[in-house]
Amino acid sequence: MGFAAFHLLPQNAEDFESLSTLLSLDTKLDSDQSSEEQDEHSNPYNKRSQEGVESLDIPGSSKENEGAVKRGRRSLEREMHIEALQNARNTIAIVAVLIASVSYAGGINPPGGIYDDGPWRGKSIVGNTTPFKVFAICNNISLFTSLCIVILLVSIIPYKRKPLKRLLVATHRMMWVSVGFMATAYVAASW
C-alpha cells in the first residue's frame, strides 16, 4: 500500500522518536535512489498521511510484545548455548584424536629406537631404563584415555543441554589427564 516502515510504528512504543527518525532516514535514502522510478509510476497510496496509518489497530499491547521479545531472546540464547556446547564437543573430539595419534606414533616408534636383529629384535634399545618405563606407562595411559574420550563423544549424543554439559565436563577432565600423561611421556622420552 506504499507505507514506509516508520509509518507502522505504534505511537506508544518506547523508542518511538529514535526509531521513527532512523526508519524515516532509511526510507528517504531509498526514495532518493529510486525517485526517478517513482515519478514515472506514481502510486496513489504513497500520498497517504501518517495520520491515516496511526488509526490502524495493531494487535497486542506493549506488555505482550515485551514478553514475546524476552521469550525470543531467551530462546535465541538457549540455541546459541547449545551450539557453543556442540562446538566444544567437536573441539574436544579433535584434540583427543590428535593426542591418540601422537601417543600411538610414540608407542610404535619408541625413543632410542628398536633392535633390528638378534634375540631382542623388535624390542626397545633403552627398554630396561627407568625413563623408558615411565614413558611407556604414561604414553599408554595417554593413548587409551584419549581413545575413551573419542568413543564417549562419538557414541553418546545427548540432545538436551544439561546432559551434554555434564558429558563435556567429564570429557574435559579426561582430556586434562590425557594431556598430562602425554606431557610426562614426552619428558621421559627426552630424558
SULQUI-V692769 format. One record per residue. RES is the residue in one letter. OMEGA is omega in radians with two decimals (NA if undefined). D_FIRST is the distance of its C-alpha to the first C-alpha in whole Angstrom. Layout:
RES:OMEGA:D_FIRST
RES:OMEGA:D_FIRST
This chain:
M:3.06:0
G:3.13:4
F:3.03:6
A:-3.09:9
A:-3.09:12
F:3.08:14
H:-3.04:11
L:3.10:12
L:3.05:16
P:-3.10:18
Q:-3.07:20
N:3.08:23
A:-3.08:23
E:-3.06:26
D:-3.06:25
F:-3.07:22
E:-3.08:23
S:3.13:24
L:-3.12:21
S:3.10:19
T:3.14:21
L:-3.13:21
L:3.13:17
S:3.07:17
L:3.11:20
D:3.13:18
T:3.13:15
K:3.10:17
L:3.10:19
D:-3.09:16
S:3.08:15
D:-3.13:19
Q:-3.08:20
S:-3.09:17
S:3.14:17
E:3.14:19
E:-3.12:17
Q:3.12:14
D:-3.11:17
E:-3.08:17
H:-3.07:14
S:3.13:12
N:-3.10:9
P:-3.12:9
Y:3.12:6
N:-3.05:7
K:3.13:10
R:3.14:9
S:3.14:12
Q:3.14:13
E:3.12:15
G:-3.13:12
V:-3.12:11
E:-3.14:14
S:3.10:15
L:3.13:13
D:3.11:16
I:-3.04:16
P:3.08:19
G:3.11:22
S:-3.11:24
S:3.11:25
K:3.10:28
E:3.12:27
N:3.11:25
E:3.10:28
G:3.12:30
A:3.12:27
V:3.14:27
K:3.11:31
R:3.12:31
G:3.12:29
R:3.11:31
R:3.12:35
S:3.12:33
L:3.11:33
E:3.13:36
R:3.12:38
E:3.13:36
M:3.12:37
H:3.12:41
I:3.11:41
E:3.10:41
A:3.10:43
L:3.11:46
Q:3.10:45
N:3.10:45
A:3.11:49
R:3.14:50
N:3.14:49
T:3.12:51
I:3.13:54
A:3.14:55
I:-3.14:55
V:3.12:57
A:3.09:59
V:3.10:59
L:3.11:60
I:3.12:63
A:3.13:64
S:-3.13:65
V:-3.14:67
S:3.12:69
Y:3.13:70
A:3.11:70
G:3.11:73
G:3.13:74
I:3.09:75
N:-3.06:76
P:3.11:78
P:-3.12:79
G:3.11:83
G:-3.12:82
I:3.07:84
Y:-3.14:88
D:-3.12:87
D:-3.11:91
G:-3.09:94
P:-3.14:94
W:-3.06:91
R:3.14:89
G:3.13:85
K:3.13:86
S:3.14:84
I:-3.11:87
V:-3.03:86
G:-3.09:86
N:-3.11:89
T:3.13:87
T:3.13:86
P:3.14:83
F:3.12:82
K:3.08:82
V:3.11:80
F:-3.07:78
A:-3.14:78
I:-3.11:77
C:3.13:74
N:3.13:73
N:3.10:73
I:3.12:71
S:-3.14:68
L:-3.05:68
F:3.04:68
T:3.13:66
S:3.06:63
L:3.07:63
C:3.11:63
I:-3.14:60
V:-3.13:58
I:3.11:59
L:-3.08:58
L:-3.13:55
V:-3.04:54
S:-3.14:56
I:-3.12:54
I:3.10:50
P:3.14:49
Y:3.12:45
K:-3.01:45
R:-3.06:45
K:3.09:49
P:3.11:51
L:3.13:49
K:3.11:50
R:3.11:54
L:-3.14:54
L:3.09:53
V:3.14:55
A:-3.13:58
T:3.10:58
H:3.10:57
R:3.09:61
M:3.13:62
M:3.12:61
W:3.08:63
V:-3.12:66
S:3.12:66
V:3.12:65
G:3.13:68
F:3.08:70
M:3.11:69
A:3.11:70
T:3.09:73
A:3.12:74
Y:-3.14:73
V:3.13:75
A:3.13:78
A:3.11:78
S:-3.12:78
W:NA:81
